Amino acid sequence: MADYILNDDRDAKDILIELRESTGMNRHQFCEYFEIPYMTVSDWEHGKKRVPKYFLRLLEYYVRMEQMDKEKGEQNNGKK
């Protein structure tokens, strides 16, 4: 996954969409998993409200850590 937040000139909504899509979740699943109100994410993705940069940084970090944990788990399962 690219370093979305610090080195990206795209709109925050586009970064959010790419982060969500990188998880393989649809909007409903994403909202449920991260406990974010559906309408909030919908408004962010449609540009009705701005996504706070600090939130994107935290979300990017969390998504990366989740993906790393998943990869480690898959590697450990393959060693057995």
PDB file of N, CA, C and O in Angstrom:
ATOM      1  N   MET A   1       0.844  -1.178   0.000  1.00  0.00           N
ATOM      2  CA  MET A   1       0.000   0.000   0.000  1.00  0.00           C
ATOM      3  C   MET A   1       0.884   1.234   0.000  1.00  0.00           C
ATOM      4  O   MET A   1       1.867   1.299   0.738  1.00  0.00           O
ATOM      5  N   ALA A   2       0.547   2.187  -0.805  1.00  0.00           N
ATOM      6  CA  ALA A   2       1.323   3.421  -0.894  1.00  0.00           C
ATOM      7  C   ALA A   2       1.137   4.263   0.362  1.00  0.00           C
ATOM      8  O   ALA A   2       0.201   4.056   1.134  1.00  0.00           O
ATOM      9  N   ASP A   3       2.042   5.214   0.552  1.00  0.00           N
ATOM     10  CA  ASP A   3       1.908   6.150   1.659  1.00  0.00           C
ATOM     11  C   ASP A   3       0.909   7.219   1.234  1.00  0.00           C
ATOM     12  O   ASP A   3       1.292   8.249   0.679  1.00  0.00           O
ATOM     13  N   TYR A   4      -0.359   6.975   1.492  1.00  0.00           N
ATOM     14  CA  TYR A   4      -1.435   7.803   0.965  1.00  0.00           C
ATOM     15  C   TYR A   4      -1.417   9.236   1.475  1.00  0.00           C
ATOM     16  O   TYR A   4      -1.584  10.174   0.696  1.00  0.00           O
ATOM     17  N   ILE A   5      -1.221   9.406   2.742  1.00  0.00           N
ATOM     18  CA  ILE A   5      -1.517  10.683   3.362  1.00  0.00           C
ATOM     19  C   ILE A   5      -0.417  11.717   3.169  1.00  0.00           C
ATOM     20  O   ILE A   5      -0.696  12.844   2.760  1.00  0.00           O
ATOM     21  N   LEU A   6       0.801  11.362   3.451  1.00  0.00           N
ATOM     22  CA  LEU A   6       1.868  12.347   3.461  1.00  0.00           C
ATOM     23  C   LEU A   6       2.332  12.758   2.076  1.00  0.00           C
ATOM     24  O   LEU A   6       2.777  13.891   1.889  1.00  0.00           O
ATOM     25  N   ASN A   7       2.241  11.879   1.116  1.00  0.00           N
ATOM     26  CA  ASN A   7       2.769  12.160  -0.218  1.00  0.00           C
ATOM     27  C   ASN A   7       1.692  12.126  -1.290  1.00  0.00           C
ATOM     28  O   ASN A   7       1.923  11.606  -2.382  1.00  0.00           O
ATOM     29  N   ASP A   8       0.541  12.663  -0.998  1.00  0.00           N
ATOM     30  CA  ASP A   8      -0.563  12.568  -1.948  1.00  0.00           C
ATOM     31  C   ASP A   8      -1.270  13.907  -2.082  1.00  0.00           C
ATOM     32  O   ASP A   8      -1.633  14.530  -1.084  1.00  0.00           O
ATOM     33  N   ASP A   9      -1.461  14.345  -3.315  1.00  0.00           N
ATOM     34  CA  ASP A   9      -2.136  15.610  -3.578  1.00  0.00           C
ATOM     35  C   ASP A   9      -3.613  15.433  -3.923  1.00  0.00           C
ATOM     36  O   ASP A   9      -4.307  16.412  -4.196  1.00  0.00           O
ATOM     37  N   ARG A  10      -4.096  14.197  -3.912  1.00  0.00           N
ATOM     38  CA  ARG A  10      -5.503  13.951  -4.248  1.00  0.00           C
ATOM     39  C   ARG A  10      -6.414  14.455  -3.134  1.00  0.00           C
ATOM     40  O   ARG A  10      -5.971  14.737  -2.021  1.00  0.00           O
ATOM     41  N   ASP A  11      -7.693  14.560  -3.462  1.00  0.00           N
ATOM     42  CA  ASP A  11      -8.681  14.923  -2.449  1.00  0.00           C
ATOM     43  C   ASP A  11      -8.751  13.840  -1.388  1.00  0.00           C
ATOM     44  O   ASP A  11      -8.538  12.661  -1.670  1.00  0.00           O
ATOM     45  N   ALA A  12      -9.052  14.252  -0.166  1.00  0.00           N
ATOM     46  CA  ALA A  12      -9.153  13.314   0.946  1.00  0.00           C
ATOM     47  C   ALA A  12     -10.205  12.248   0.671  1.00  0.00           C
ATOM     48  O   ALA A  12     -10.036  11.096   1.072  1.00  0.00           O
ATOM     49  N   LYS A  13     -11.295  12.619  -0.012  1.00  0.00           N
ATOM     50  CA  LYS A  13     -12.345  11.632  -0.288  1.00  0.00           C
ATOM     51  C   LYS A  13     -11.828  10.512  -1.181  1.00  0.00           C
ATOM     52  O   LYS A  13     -12.201   9.353  -0.999  1.00  0.00           O
ATOM     53  N   ASP A  14     -10.968  10.846  -2.149  1.00  0.00           N
ATOM     54  CA  ASP A  14     -10.406   9.825  -3.032  1.00  0.00           C
ATOM     55  C   ASP A  14      -9.459   8.900  -2.274  1.00  0.00           C
ATOM     56  O   ASP A  14      -9.407   7.697  -2.531  1.00  0.00           O
ATOM     57  N   ILE A  15      -8.716   9.477  -1.341  1.00  0.00           N
ATOM     58  CA  ILE A  15      -7.813   8.674  -0.519  1.00  0.00           C
ATOM     59  C   ILE A  15      -8.625   7.726   0.358  1.00  0.00           C
ATOM     60  O   ILE A  15      -8.277   6.554   0.499  1.00  0.00           O
ATOM     61  N   LEU A  16      -9.711   8.235   0.948  1.00  0.00           N
ATOM     62  CA  LEU A  16     -10.571   7.401   1.781  1.00  0.00           C
ATOM     63  C   LEU A  16     -11.141   6.238   0.980  1.00  0.00           C
ATOM     64  O   LEU A  16     -11.145   5.101   1.453  1.00  0.00           O
ATOM     65  N   ILE A  17     -11.614   6.510  -0.212  1.00  0.00           N
ATOM     66  CA  ILE A  17     -12.174   5.452  -1.058  1.00  0.00           C
ATOM     67  C   ILE A  17     -11.113   4.398  -1.357  1.00  0.00           C
ATOM     68  O   ILE A  17     -11.389   3.200  -1.292  1.00  0.00           O
ATOM     69  N   GLU A  18      -9.909   4.840  -1.682  1.00  0.00           N
ATOM     70  CA  GLU A  18      -8.844   3.881  -1.979  1.00  0.00           C
ATOM     71  C   GLU A  18      -8.466   3.059  -0.746  1.00  0.00           C
ATOM     72  O   GLU A  18      -8.214   1.859  -0.855  1.00  0.00           O
ATOM     73  N   LEU A  19      -8.426   3.694   0.415  1.00  0.00           N
ATOM     74  CA  LEU A  19      -8.153   2.950   1.649  1.00  0.00           C
ATOM     75  C   LEU A  19      -9.227   1.896   1.882  1.00  0.00           C
ATOM     76  O   LEU A  19      -8.926   0.740   2.180  1.00  0.00           O
ATOM     77  N   ARG A  20     -10.493   2.314   1.742  1.00  0.00           N
ATOM     78  CA  ARG A  20     -11.589   1.357   1.950  1.00  0.00           C
ATOM     79  C   ARG A  20     -11.496   0.206   0.964  1.00  0.00           C
ATOM     80  O   ARG A  20     -11.627  -0.956   1.348  1.00  0.00           O
ATOM     81  N   GLU A  21     -11.274   0.521  -0.295  1.00  0.00           N
ATOM     82  CA  GLU A  21     -11.197  -0.528  -1.314  1.00  0.00           C
ATOM     83  C   GLU A  21     -10.013  -1.463  -1.074  1.00  0.00           C
ATOM     84  O   GLU A  21     -10.077  -2.643  -1.419  1.00  0.00           O
ATOM     85  N   SER A  22      -8.932  -0.942  -0.484  1.00  0.00           N
ATOM     86  CA  SER A  22      -7.770  -1.793  -0.212  1.00  0.00           C
ATOM     87  C   SER A  22      -8.074  -2.849   0.846  1.00  0.00           C
ATOM     88  O   SER A  22      -7.370  -3.854   0.948  1.00  0.00           O
ATOM     89  N   THR A  23      -9.129  -2.618   1.635  1.00  0.00           N
ATOM     90  CA  THR A  23      -9.518  -3.602   2.646  1.00  0.00           C
ATOM     91  C   THR A  23     -10.372  -4.717   2.049  1.00  0.00           C
ATOM     92  O   THR A  23     -10.561  -5.761   2.673  1.00  0.00           O
ATOM     93  N   GLY A  24     -10.889  -4.492   0.833  1.00  0.00           N
ATOM     94  CA  GLY A  24     -11.764  -5.471   0.210  1.00  0.00           C
ATOM     95  C   GLY A  24     -13.188  -5.406   0.734  1.00  0.00           C
ATOM     96  O   GLY A  24     -13.996  -6.293   0.457  1.00  0.00           O
ATOM     97  N   MET A  25     -13.503  -4.354   1.495  1.00  0.00           N
ATOM     98  CA  MET A  25     -14.834  -4.215   2.081  1.00  0.00           C
ATOM     99  C   MET A  25     -15.661  -3.225   1.277  1.00  0.00           C
ATOM    100  O   MET A  25     -15.135  -2.283   0.684  1.00  0.00           O
ATOM    101  N   ASN A  26     -16.975  -3.463   1.270  1.00  0.00           N
ATOM    102  CA  ASN A  26     -17.857  -2.442   0.719  1.00  0.00           C
ATOM    103  C   ASN A  26     -18.075  -1.386   1.804  1.00  0.00           C
ATOM    104  O   ASN A  26     -17.594  -1.541   2.927  1.00  0.00           O
ATOM    105  N   ARG A  27     -18.786  -0.331   1.475  1.00  0.00           N
ATOM    106  CA  ARG A  27     -18.949   0.769   2.430  1.00  0.00           C
ATOM    107  C   ARG A  27     -19.636   0.307   3.714  1.00  0.00           C
ATOM    108  O   ARG A  27     -19.227   0.685   4.811  1.00  0.00           O
ATOM    109  N   HIS A  28     -20.668  -0.501   3.576  1.00  0.00           N
ATOM    110  CA  HIS A  28     -21.395  -0.971   4.760  1.00  0.00           C
ATOM    111  C   HIS A  28     -20.485  -1.795   5.673  1.00  0.00           C
ATOM    112  O   HIS A  28     -20.460  -1.566   6.882  1.00  0.00           O
ATOM    113  N   GLN A  29     -19.747  -2.737   5.119  1.00  0.00           N
ATOM    114  CA  GLN A  29     -18.835  -3.571   5.905  1.00  0.00           C
ATOM    115  C   GLN A  29     -17.760  -2.725   6.575  1.00  0.00           C
ATOM    116  O   GLN A  29     -17.434  -2.924   7.745  1.00  0.00           O
ATOM    117  N   PHE A  30     -17.220  -1.786   5.821  1.00  0.00           N
ATOM    118  CA  PHE A  30     -16.165  -0.905   6.320  1.00  0.00           C
ATOM    119  C   PHE A  30     -16.664  -0.109   7.528  1.00  0.00           C
ATOM    120  O   PHE A  30     -15.983  -0.021   8.550  1.00  0.00           O
ATOM    121  N   CYS A  31     -17.846   0.461   7.397  1.00  0.00           N
ATOM    122  CA  CYS A  31     -18.423   1.250   8.488  1.00  0.00           C
ATOM    123  C   CYS A  31     -18.669   0.395   9.722  1.00  0.00           C
ATOM    124  O   CYS A  31     -18.390   0.811  10.846  1.00  0.00           O
ATOM    125  N   GLU A  32     -19.184  -0.777   9.502  1.00  0.00           N
ATOM    126  CA  GLU A  32     -19.452  -1.680  10.616  1.00  0.00           C
ATOM    127  C   GLU A  32     -18.151  -2.097  11.303  1.00  0.00           C
ATOM    128  O   GLU A  32     -18.062  -2.082  12.531  1.00  0.00           O
ATOM    129  N   TYR A  33     -17.157  -2.465  10.520  1.00  0.00           N
ATOM    130  CA  TYR A  33     -15.885  -2.942  11.065  1.00  0.00           C
ATOM    131  C   TYR A  33     -15.171  -1.853  11.866  1.00  0.00           C
ATOM    132  O   TYR A  33     -14.668  -2.112  12.959  1.00  0.00           O
ATOM    133  N   PHE A  34     -15.127  -0.628  11.317  1.00  0.00           N
ATOM    134  CA  PHE A  34     -14.411   0.463  11.974  1.00  0.00           C
ATOM    135  C   PHE A  34     -15.302   1.304  12.885  1.00  0.00           C
ATOM    136  O   PHE A  34     -14.847   2.287  13.469  1.00  0.00           O
ATOM    137  N   GLU A  35     -16.571   0.914  13.003  1.00  0.00           N
ATOM    138  CA  GLU A  35     -17.534   1.593  13.876  1.00  0.00           C
ATOM    139  C   GLU A  35     -17.648   3.083  13.552  1.00  0.00           C
ATOM    140  O   GLU A  35     -17.593   3.943  14.431  1.00  0.00           O
ATOM    141  N   ILE A  36     -17.809   3.350  12.263  1.00  0.00           N
ATOM    142  CA  ILE A  36     -18.007   4.715  11.777  1.00  0.00           C
ATOM    143  C   ILE A  36     -19.424   4.771  11.215  1.00  0.00           C
ATOM    144  O   ILE A  36     -19.814   3.884  10.457  1.00  0.00           O
ATOM    145  N   PRO A  37     -20.197   5.785  11.566  1.00  0.00           N
ATOM    146  CA  PRO A  37     -21.547   5.873  11.012  1.00  0.00           C
ATOM    147  C   PRO A  37     -21.535   5.853   9.481  1.00  0.00           C
ATOM    148  O   PRO A  37     -20.726   6.526   8.842  1.00  0.00           O
ATOM    149  N   TYR A  38     -22.438   5.075   8.919  1.00  0.00           N
ATOM    150  CA  TYR A  38     -22.515   4.914   7.465  1.00  0.00           C
ATOM    151  C   TYR A  38     -22.679   6.258   6.754  1.00  0.00           C
ATOM    152  O   TYR A  38     -22.010   6.517   5.754  1.00  0.00           O
ATOM    153  N   MET A  39     -23.558   7.105   7.262  1.00  0.00           N
ATOM    154  CA  MET A  39     -23.813   8.392   6.606  1.00  0.00           C
ATOM    155  C   MET A  39     -22.573   9.283   6.630  1.00  0.00           C
ATOM    156  O   MET A  39     -22.361  10.074   5.711  1.00  0.00           O
ATOM    157  N   THR A  40     -21.761   9.159   7.667  1.00  0.00           N
ATOM    158  CA  THR A  40     -20.525   9.943   7.740  1.00  0.00           C
ATOM    159  C   THR A  40     -19.597   9.560   6.605  1.00  0.00           C
ATOM    160  O   THR A  40     -19.099  10.428   5.888  1.00  0.00           O
ATOM    161  N   VAL A  41     -19.359   8.264   6.436  1.00  0.00           N
ATOM    162  CA  VAL A  41     -18.473   7.800   5.364  1.00  0.00           C
ATOM    163  C   VAL A  41     -19.079   8.121   4.003  1.00  0.00           C
ATOM    164  O   VAL A  41     -18.370   8.535   3.086  1.00  0.00           O
ATOM    165  N   SER A  42     -20.366   7.934   3.875  1.00  0.00           N
ATOM    166  CA  SER A  42     -21.037   8.248   2.613  1.00  0.00           C
ATOM    167  C   SER A  42     -20.866   9.732   2.262  1.00  0.00           C
ATOM    168  O   SER A  42     -20.548  10.072   1.122  1.00  0.00           O
ATOM    169  N   ASP A  43     -21.077  10.601   3.240  1.00  0.00           N
ATOM    170  CA  ASP A  43     -20.903  12.041   3.009  1.00  0.00           C
ATOM    171  C   ASP A  43     -19.459  12.370   2.641  1.00  0.00           C
ATOM    172  O   ASP A  43     -19.224  13.198   1.761  1.00  0.00           O
ATOM    173  N   TRP A  44     -18.497  11.741   3.297  1.00  0.00           N
ATOM    174  CA  TRP A  44     -17.082  11.959   2.980  1.00  0.00           C
ATOM    175  C   TRP A  44     -16.780  11.511   1.555  1.00  0.00           C
ATOM    176  O   TRP A  44     -16.151  12.241   0.789  1.00  0.00           O
ATOM    177  N   GLU A  45     -17.230  10.309   1.202  1.00  0.00           N
ATOM    178  CA  GLU A  45     -16.913   9.760  -0.116  1.00  0.00           C
ATOM    179  C   GLU A  45     -17.597  10.523  -1.252  1.00  0.00           C
ATOM    180  O   GLU A  45     -17.088  10.549  -2.373  1.00  0.00           O
ATOM    181  N   HIS A  46     -18.722  11.132  -0.977  1.00  0.00           N
ATOM    182  CA  HIS A  46     -19.431  11.905  -2.000  1.00  0.00           C
ATOM    183  C   HIS A  46     -19.046  13.386  -1.973  1.00  0.00           C
ATOM    184  O   HIS A  46     -19.582  14.183  -2.744  1.00  0.00           O
ATOM    185  N   GLY A  47     -18.123  13.751  -1.090  1.00  0.00           N
ATOM    186  CA  GLY A  47     -17.648  15.129  -1.030  1.00  0.00           C
ATOM    187  C   GLY A  47     -18.601  16.100  -0.371  1.00  0.00           C
ATOM    188  O   GLY A  47     -18.431  17.313  -0.498  1.00  0.00           O
ATOM    189  N   LYS A  48     -19.607  15.591   0.333  1.00  0.00           N
ATOM    190  CA  LYS A  48     -20.554  16.473   1.017  1.00  0.00           C
ATOM    191  C   LYS A  48     -19.936  17.074   2.274  1.00  0.00           C
ATOM    192  O   LYS A  48     -20.275  18.187   2.673  1.00  0.00           O
ATOM    193  N   LYS A  49     -19.021  16.321   2.895  1.00  0.00           N
ATOM    194  CA  LYS A  49     -18.272  16.784   4.066  1.00  0.00           C
ATOM    195  C   LYS A  49     -16.815  16.418   3.855  1.00  0.00           C
ATOM    196  O   LYS A  49     -16.499  15.473   3.131  1.00  0.00           O
ATOM    197  N   ARG A  50     -15.930  17.172   4.491  1.00  0.00           N
ATOM    198  CA  ARG A  50     -14.495  16.923   4.347  1.00  0.00           C
ATOM    199  C   ARG A  50     -14.025  15.899   5.377  1.00  0.00           C
ATOM    200  O   ARG A  50     -14.439  15.923   6.536  1.00  0.00           O
ATOM    201  N   VAL A  51     -13.162  15.011   4.930  1.00  0.00           N
ATOM    202  CA  VAL A  51     -12.550  14.023   5.821  1.00  0.00           C
ATOM    203  C   VAL A  51     -11.390  14.713   6.529  1.00  0.00           C
ATOM    204  O   VAL A  51     -10.505  15.252   5.865  1.00  0.00           O
ATOM    205  N   PRO A  52     -11.371  14.711   7.869  1.00  0.00           N
ATOM    206  CA  PRO A  52     -10.236  15.320   8.567  1.00  0.00           C
ATOM    207  C   PRO A  52      -8.934  14.575   8.252  1.00  0.00           C
ATOM    208  O   PRO A  52      -8.902  13.344   8.243  1.00  0.00           O
ATOM    209  N   LYS A  53      -7.862  15.334   7.994  1.00  0.00           N
ATOM    210  CA  LYS A  53      -6.565  14.724   7.663  1.00  0.00           C
ATOM    211  C   LYS A  53      -6.089  13.806   8.784  1.00  0.00           C
ATOM    212  O   LYS A  53      -5.551  12.732   8.517  1.00  0.00           O
ATOM    213  N   TYR A  54      -6.283  14.224  10.049  1.00  0.00           N
ATOM    214  CA  TYR A  54      -5.829  13.393  11.161  1.00  0.00           C
ATOM    215  C   TYR A  54      -6.541  12.043  11.137  1.00  0.00           C
ATOM    216  O   TYR A  54      -5.950  11.015  11.469  1.00  0.00           O
ATOM    217  N   PHE A  55      -7.808  12.053  10.745  1.00  0.00           N
ATOM    218  CA  PHE A  55      -8.558  10.801  10.686  1.00  0.00           C
ATOM    219  C   PHE A  55      -7.998   9.890   9.605  1.00  0.00           C
ATOM    220  O   PHE A  55      -7.866   8.684   9.813  1.00  0.00           O
ATOM    221  N   LEU A  56      -7.670  10.459   8.458  1.00  0.00           N
ATOM    222  CA  LEU A  56      -7.089   9.659   7.381  1.00  0.00           C
ATOM    223  C   LEU A  56      -5.760   9.046   7.810  1.00  0.00           C
ATOM    224  O   LEU A  56      -5.481   7.888   7.497  1.00  0.00           O
ATOM    225  N   ARG A  57      -4.941   9.815   8.524  1.00  0.00           N
ATOM    226  CA  ARG A  57      -3.661   9.280   9.000  1.00  0.00           C
ATOM    227  C   ARG A  57      -3.884   8.095   9.935  1.00  0.00           C
ATOM    228  O   ARG A  57      -3.238   7.056   9.802  1.00  0.00           O
ATOM    229  N   LEU A  58      -4.800   8.263  10.875  1.00  0.00           N
ATOM    230  CA  LEU A  58      -5.095   7.178  11.814  1.00  0.00           C
ATOM    231  C   LEU A  58      -5.674   5.964  11.097  1.00  0.00           C
ATOM    232  O   LEU A  58      -5.300   4.827  11.385  1.00  0.00           O
ATOM    233  N   LEU A  59      -6.571   6.208  10.178  1.00  0.00           N
ATOM    234  CA  LEU A  59      -7.196   5.113   9.442  1.00  0.00           C
ATOM    235  C   LEU A  59      -6.173   4.381   8.585  1.00  0.00           C
ATOM    236  O   LEU A  59      -6.176   3.151   8.522  1.00  0.00           O
ATOM    237  N   GLU A  60      -5.302   5.132   7.928  1.00  0.00           N
ATOM    238  CA  GLU A  60      -4.271   4.501   7.109  1.00  0.00           C
ATOM    239  C   GLU A  60      -3.380   3.614   7.971  1.00  0.00           C
ATOM    240  O   GLU A  60      -3.062   2.488   7.588  1.00  0.00           O
ATOM    241  N   TYR A  61      -2.981   4.115   9.124  1.00  0.00           N
ATOM    242  CA  TYR A  61      -2.143   3.338  10.039  1.00  0.00           C
ATOM    243  C   TYR A  61      -2.866   2.063  10.463  1.00  0.00           C
ATOM    244  O   TYR A  61      -2.287   0.977  10.434  1.00  0.00           O
ATOM    245  N   TYR A  62      -4.116   2.195  10.852  1.00  0.00           N
ATOM    246  CA  TYR A  62      -4.888   1.044  11.316  1.00  0.00           C
ATOM    247  C   TYR A  62      -5.044   0.000  10.211  1.00  0.00           C
ATOM    248  O   TYR A  62      -4.876  -1.195  10.452  1.00  0.00           O
ATOM    249  N   VAL A  63      -5.364   0.454   9.006  1.00  0.00           N
ATOM    250  CA  VAL A  63      -5.530  -0.472   7.879  1.00  0.00           C
ATOM    251  C   VAL A  63      -4.220  -1.195   7.602  1.00  0.00           C
ATOM    252  O   VAL A  63      -4.213  -2.405   7.377  1.00  0.00           O
ATOM    253  N   ARG A  64      -3.114  -0.463   7.617  1.00  0.00           N
ATOM    254  CA  ARG A  64      -1.804  -1.092   7.385  1.00  0.00           C
ATOM    255  C   ARG A  64      -1.497  -2.150   8.441  1.00  0.00           C
ATOM    256  O   ARG A  64      -1.035  -3.243   8.115  1.00  0.00           O
ATOM    257  N   MET A  65      -1.754  -1.821   9.703  1.00  0.00           N
ATOM    258  CA  MET A  65      -1.474  -2.772  10.782  1.00  0.00           C
ATOM    259  C   MET A  65      -2.349  -4.019  10.652  1.00  0.00           C
ATOM    260  O   MET A  65      -1.877  -5.136  10.868  1.00  0.00           O
ATOM    261  N   GLU A  66      -3.602  -3.832  10.303  1.00  0.00           N
ATOM    262  CA  GLU A  66      -4.507  -4.967  10.099  1.00  0.00           C
ATOM    263  C   GLU A  66      -3.999  -5.863   8.971  1.00  0.00           C
ATOM    264  O   GLU A  66      -4.025  -7.089   9.086  1.00  0.00           O
ATOM    265  N   GLN A  67      -3.541  -5.252   7.888  1.00  0.00           N
ATOM    266  CA  GLN A  67      -3.042  -6.030   6.754  1.00  0.00           C
ATOM    267  C   GLN A  67      -1.752  -6.759   7.115  1.00  0.00           C
ATOM    268  O   GLN A  67      -1.543  -7.897   6.695  1.00  0.00           O
ATOM    269  N   MET A  68      -0.886  -6.108   7.892  1.00  0.00           N
ATOM    270  CA  MET A  68       0.358  -6.759   8.316  1.00  0.00           C
ATOM    271  C   MET A  68       0.063  -7.942   9.235  1.00  0.00           C
ATOM    272  O   MET A  68       0.676  -9.000   9.101  1.00  0.00           O
ATOM    273  N   ASP A  69      -0.873  -7.765  10.166  1.00  0.00           N
ATOM    274  CA  ASP A  69      -1.263  -8.865  11.057  1.00  0.00           C
ATOM    275  C   ASP A  69      -1.823 -10.035  10.264  1.00  0.00           C
ATOM    276  O   ASP A  69      -1.519 -11.192  10.554  1.00  0.00           O
ATOM    277  N   LYS A  70      -2.637  -9.733   9.269  1.00  0.00           N
ATOM    278  CA  LYS A  70      -3.223 -10.784   8.433  1.00  0.00           C
ATOM    279  C   LYS A  70      -2.131 -11.537   7.681  1.00  0.00           C
ATOM    280  O   LYS A  70      -2.162 -12.765   7.607  1.00  0.00           O
ATOM    281  N   GLU A  71      -1.168 -10.806   7.122  1.00  0.00           N
ATOM    282  CA  GLU A  71      -0.063 -11.440   6.393  1.00  0.00           C
ATOM    283  C   GLU A  71       0.781 -12.311   7.314  1.00  0.00           C
ATOM    284  O   GLU A  71       1.184 -13.409   6.931  1.00  0.00           O
ATOM    285  N   LYS A  72       1.050 -11.832   8.521  1.00  0.00           N
ATOM    286  CA  LYS A  72       1.826 -12.619   9.485  1.00  0.00           C
ATOM    287  C   LYS A  72       1.084 -13.894   9.858  1.00  0.00           C
ATOM    288  O   LYS A  72       1.687 -14.962   9.968  1.00  0.00           O
ATOM    289  N   GLY A  73      -0.219 -13.780  10.052  1.00  0.00           N
ATOM    290  CA  GLY A  73      -1.026 -14.948  10.377  1.00  0.00           C
ATOM    291  C   GLY A  73      -1.013 -15.973   9.265  1.00  0.00           C
ATOM    292  O   GLY A  73      -0.936 -17.175   9.520  1.00  0.00           O
ATOM    293  N   GLU A  74      -1.087 -15.502   8.032  1.00  0.00           N
ATOM    294  CA  GLU A  74      -1.048 -16.413   6.883  1.00  0.00           C
ATOM    295  C   GLU A  74       0.317 -17.080   6.766  1.00  0.00           C
ATOM    296  O   GLU A  74       0.401 -18.259   6.420  1.00  0.00           O
ATOM    297  N   GLN A  75       1.380 -16.345   7.049  1.00  0.00           N
ATOM    298  CA  GLN A  75       2.727 -16.915   7.002  1.00  0.00           C
ATOM    299  C   GLN A  75       2.899 -17.961   8.092  1.00  0.00           C
ATOM    300  O   GLN A  75       3.477 -19.021   7.854  1.00  0.00           O
ATOM    301  N   ASN A  76       2.401 -17.668   9.280  1.00  0.00           N
ATOM    302  CA  ASN A  76       2.519 -18.613  10.391  1.00  0.00           C
ATOM    303  C   ASN A  76       1.713 -19.878  10.139  1.00  0.00           C
ATOM    304  O   ASN A  76       2.141 -20.968  10.518  1.00  0.00           O
ATOM    305  N   ASN A  77       0.562 -19.749   9.508  1.00  0.00           N
ATOM    306  CA  ASN A  77      -0.250 -20.924   9.183  1.00  0.00           C
ATOM    307  C   ASN A  77       0.429 -21.786   8.135  1.00  0.00           C
ATOM    308  O   ASN A  77       0.257 -23.005   8.132  1.00  0.00           O
ATOM    309  N   GLY A  78       1.185 -21.184   7.259  1.00  0.00           N
ATOM    310  CA  GLY A  78       1.888 -21.918   6.217  1.00  0.00           C
ATOM    311  C   GLY A  78       3.089 -22.681   6.737  1.00  0.00           C
ATOM    312  O   GLY A  78       3.550 -23.615   6.081  1.00  0.00           O
ATOM    313  N   LYS A  79       3.613 -22.307   7.906  1.00  0.00           N
ATOM    314  CA  LYS A  79       4.800 -22.949   8.471  1.00  0.00           C
ATOM    315  C   LYS A  79       4.468 -24.209   9.240  1.00  0.00           C
ATOM    316  O   LYS A  79       5.358 -25.016   9.508  1.00  0.00           O
ATOM    317  N   LYS A  80       3.218 -24.398   9.598  1.00  0.00           N
ATOM    318  CA  LYS A  80       2.838 -25.555  10.419  1.00  0.00           C
ATOM    319  C   LYS A  80       2.835 -26.817   9.632  1.00  0.00           C
ATOM    320  O   LYS A  80       2.538 -27.882  10.173  1.00  0.00           O
TER     321      LYS A  80
END
